[in-house]
Amino acid sequence: MEPLALPAYSYKLKDSEGKTFILDQVRRKYVVLTPEEWVRQHIIHLLHAHLQYPLALMSVERGTKYNTLQKRTDLRVYSSAGKPLLLVECKAPHVPITQATVSQVAVYNQTIAAPYLMVSNGREHYCWQVEAITNKITPISVLPSFQEISQKMEQAGN
């Protein structure tokens, strides 16, 4: 797999039946290593090791319903109280981040209502803060740490 514009880490790989698997710390099992999974595992590492998001509050490929369609979100992070904090959409490194990608995560968030959104292909990363009442999304240059987001939610009474 190619290097990404994300912090490197000591990931664990194994080969089985001609496929390569990577250890997913959130699901606590080895999963097939695809280019998108490579990005997702690096995002998980960034959130956990660098921004102190607890692994226990992360959920990978969790189902959600939008209208009558069943969808899956790549990565969700919850507050200690179980409320959605962050919704992340991951793409493979060769997949450009387009308006359609941003729309995808914004549409998913209509039912999830996380105050922060992120999209990444491992090379480019974009983050937004979502205003709860108006649903207005504002670009932010840096994703806040778990502690910073938790404090903001407490101050807002969430």
C-alpha positions as CSV (number, residue, x, y, z in Angstrom):
1,M,0.0,0.0,0.0
2,E,1.1,3.5,-0.7
3,P,2.2,6.1,1.9
4,L,-0.5,8.5,3.0
5,A,-0.5,12.1,4.2
6,L,-1.4,10.7,7.6
7,P,0.8,9.7,10.6
8,A,2.5,6.4,10.0
9,Y,2.0,3.7,12.6
10,S,2.9,0.1,13.4
11,Y,0.0,-1.7,11.8
12,K,-0.3,-5.5,11.9
13,L,-0.8,-7.5,8.6
14,K,-1.3,-11.1,7.9
15,D,-1.8,-13.1,4.7
16,S,-4.3,-15.9,4.3
17,E,-5.6,-17.6,1.2
18,G,-3.9,-15.2,-1.1
19,K,-5.3,-12.1,0.6
20,T,-3.7,-9.6,2.9
21,F,-5.5,-8.6,6.1
22,I,-5.0,-5.7,8.5
23,L,-5.8,-5.6,12.1
24,D,-8.7,-3.3,12.8
25,Q,-8.4,-2.1,16.5
26,V,-12.0,-1.0,16.6
27,R,-13.5,-4.2,15.4
28,R,-10.7,-6.2,17.1
29,K,-10.2,-8.5,14.1
30,Y,-8.3,-8.7,10.9
31,V,-10.2,-7.4,7.8
32,V,-9.3,-7.5,4.1
33,L,-6.8,-4.8,3.3
34,T,-8.3,-2.7,0.5
35,P,-7.1,0.8,-0.5
36,E,-10.1,2.3,1.4
37,E,-9.4,0.1,4.5
38,W,-5.8,1.3,4.4
39,V,-7.1,4.9,4.7
40,R,-9.7,4.0,7.3
41,Q,-7.1,2.3,9.6
42,H,-4.8,5.3,9.3
43,I,-7.7,7.7,10.2
44,I,-8.5,5.5,13.2
45,H,-4.9,5.7,14.3
46,L,-4.8,9.5,13.8
47,L,-8.0,9.9,15.9
48,H,-6.9,7.5,18.7
49,A,-3.2,8.1,19.0
50,H,-3.0,11.8,18.1
51,L,-6.3,13.2,19.1
52,Q,-7.2,10.9,22.0
53,Y,-10.5,9.6,20.6
54,P,-11.2,6.4,22.6
55,L,-11.4,3.2,20.5
56,A,-14.3,2.0,22.6
57,L,-16.4,5.0,21.3
58,M,-15.7,4.3,17.6
59,S,-17.9,2.3,15.3
60,V,-16.9,1.0,11.8
61,E,-19.3,0.4,8.9
62,R,-22.3,0.9,11.1
63,G,-25.6,0.7,9.3
64,T,-28.0,3.7,9.1
65,K,-31.2,4.3,7.3
66,Y,-31.6,7.3,5.0
67,N,-35.2,7.6,3.7
68,T,-35.9,4.0,2.9
69,L,-32.3,3.1,1.9
70,Q,-30.0,1.2,4.1
71,K,-26.5,2.8,4.1
72,R,-23.2,2.2,6.0
73,T,-21.0,4.9,7.5
74,D,-17.3,4.3,7.3
75,L,-16.5,5.5,10.8
76,R,-18.5,7.1,13.6
77,V,-17.2,8.4,16.9
78,Y,-19.5,8.9,19.9
79,S,-19.3,11.0,23.0
80,S,-19.0,9.4,26.4
81,A,-22.8,9.9,26.7
82,G,-23.4,7.9,23.5
83,K,-24.2,10.9,21.2
84,P,-22.6,11.1,17.7
85,L,-19.6,13.4,17.6
86,L,-17.8,12.7,14.3
87,L,-18.8,11.1,11.1
88,V,-15.9,10.1,8.7
89,E,-16.2,9.0,5.1
90,C,-13.1,7.3,3.7
91,K,-12.1,6.9,0.1
92,A,-9.3,5.0,-1.5
93,P,-6.2,7.2,-2.3
94,H,-6.9,7.2,-6.0
95,V,-10.5,8.4,-5.6
96,P,-10.7,12.2,-5.7
97,I,-12.6,14.1,-3.0
98,T,-15.5,15.7,-4.9
99,Q,-18.7,17.5,-4.1
100,A,-20.4,14.1,-4.4
101,T,-18.2,12.8,-1.6
102,V,-19.0,15.7,0.6
103,S,-22.7,15.4,-0.2
104,Q,-22.6,11.7,0.7
105,V,-21.3,12.4,4.3
106,A,-23.7,15.4,4.7
107,V,-26.7,13.2,3.6
108,Y,-25.7,10.5,6.1
109,N,-25.4,13.1,8.8
110,Q,-29.0,14.2,8.3
111,T,-30.1,11.2,10.3
112,I,-27.0,10.9,12.5
113,A,-26.6,14.6,13.5
114,A,-22.9,14.6,14.4
115,P,-21.4,18.0,15.0
116,Y,-18.3,17.2,13.0
117,L,-17.7,15.7,9.6
118,M,-14.6,14.5,7.9
119,V,-13.8,13.1,4.4
120,S,-10.4,11.7,3.5
121,N,-8.7,9.7,0.7
122,G,-5.5,9.5,2.7
123,R,-3.9,12.3,0.7
124,E,-6.5,15.0,1.1
125,H,-8.6,15.6,4.3
126,Y,-11.5,17.9,4.8
127,C,-13.3,18.7,8.0
128,W,-16.4,20.6,8.9
129,Q,-18.3,21.7,12.0
130,V,-22.1,21.3,11.7
131,E,-24.4,23.8,13.3
132,A,-27.1,21.8,15.1
133,I,-30.1,24.1,14.5
134,T,-29.4,25.3,10.9
135,N,-27.4,22.3,9.7
136,K,-25.0,24.8,8.2
137,I,-21.5,23.2,7.6
138,T,-18.5,25.3,8.1
139,P,-15.0,24.2,7.0
140,I,-12.4,23.9,9.7
141,S,-8.7,23.5,9.1
142,V,-8.0,21.1,12.1
143,L,-10.2,18.5,13.6
144,P,-10.4,19.1,17.4
145,S,-9.2,16.6,19.9
146,F,-11.7,14.4,21.7
147,Q,-11.3,16.5,24.8
148,E,-12.0,19.8,22.9
149,I,-15.1,18.4,21.3
150,S,-16.4,17.0,24.6
151,Q,-15.9,20.3,26.3
152,K,-17.7,22.2,23.5
153,M,-20.7,19.7,23.7
154,E,-20.8,20.1,27.5
155,Q,-20.8,23.9,27.2
156,A,-23.6,23.7,24.7
157,G,-25.6,21.4,27.0
158,N,-25.4,18.3,24.8
